[in-house]
Amino acid sequence: MEQPIQTVHGLLDIEPPAPPPESNVPAILSSLVLVIFLITLTTFAVRRFYSYRSQAKRHLRRLKKSVELQDTDTALNRDTAFRLAGVLTRGLGLNGITSSTPLPTELDQHHERWQLFINNLSISRFANHASKASKKKQMFYDALFWLKNWP
């Protein structure tokens, strides 16, 4: 219950001091943490989007779409094989893809699949005509597999 201010001989009674203003520190710290989190998240997303591997995956999908629209043949032609090898070379960070390209130790269980893929890719790149040994669909599927699983 508040008591009314009393006057004694025309003077006001002593008032209690005003309460201190509320601190803005928690709101400022919360805002700062949120801004740092958003900057970190944005940096991570941009790095991931512009990484060699992500660019190679997007390029591979575009190459697959353009090849599917143009060709009716199921075999991989020479030009497409060279373009596929270029995408993989950039995406995997290799100097080139040949039969002597080593498979990382983390993927040793896929050694036979790697050798089959490399052999089919080499046949498609260096044959005079489209090789029936390498199907387009399987080659693109394998290329995407290597882009996703390469360390």
C-alpha positions, 0 to 999 in steps of 0.5 A: 500500500502506497502512502501519499506524499506528505508535506511538512511546513510546505516541504515535500517528504523525501522520496525513495530513489528511482529504480535503476533502469533495466539492463539491456545486456541480455538482449544485446548478447542474444542478438550478438549470438544470433548474428554470429550464428547466422553468419556462420550458417551463411558461410557454411552454406556458401562454401558448400554450394561453391565447393568443387564437389558440389559444382561437379555434381551440378555439372554432372546433372546438367550433362546427364540432362543434355545427353538424355535430351539429345541422344537416343542411343544407350551407349556413352559416346566419345564426347560425353565420355571426355566431358564426364571424365573432366567433371570427375577430374575437377570434382574429385580433385585429381590430375586426371582419370586413368587406369592407374588412378589410385582409389583411396584406402577408405574406398577399398571395398569398392575397388572392383567397381572403380576398376570397372568404371575406369575401364568403361570410361577409358573404352568410351573415351578412346574407342572409334565408335560408341562402345556398347560395354558402357551404358550411359545411365550406369556411367552417370550413376557411377560418376555420381556415386564417386562424387558422393563417396570420394573422401 
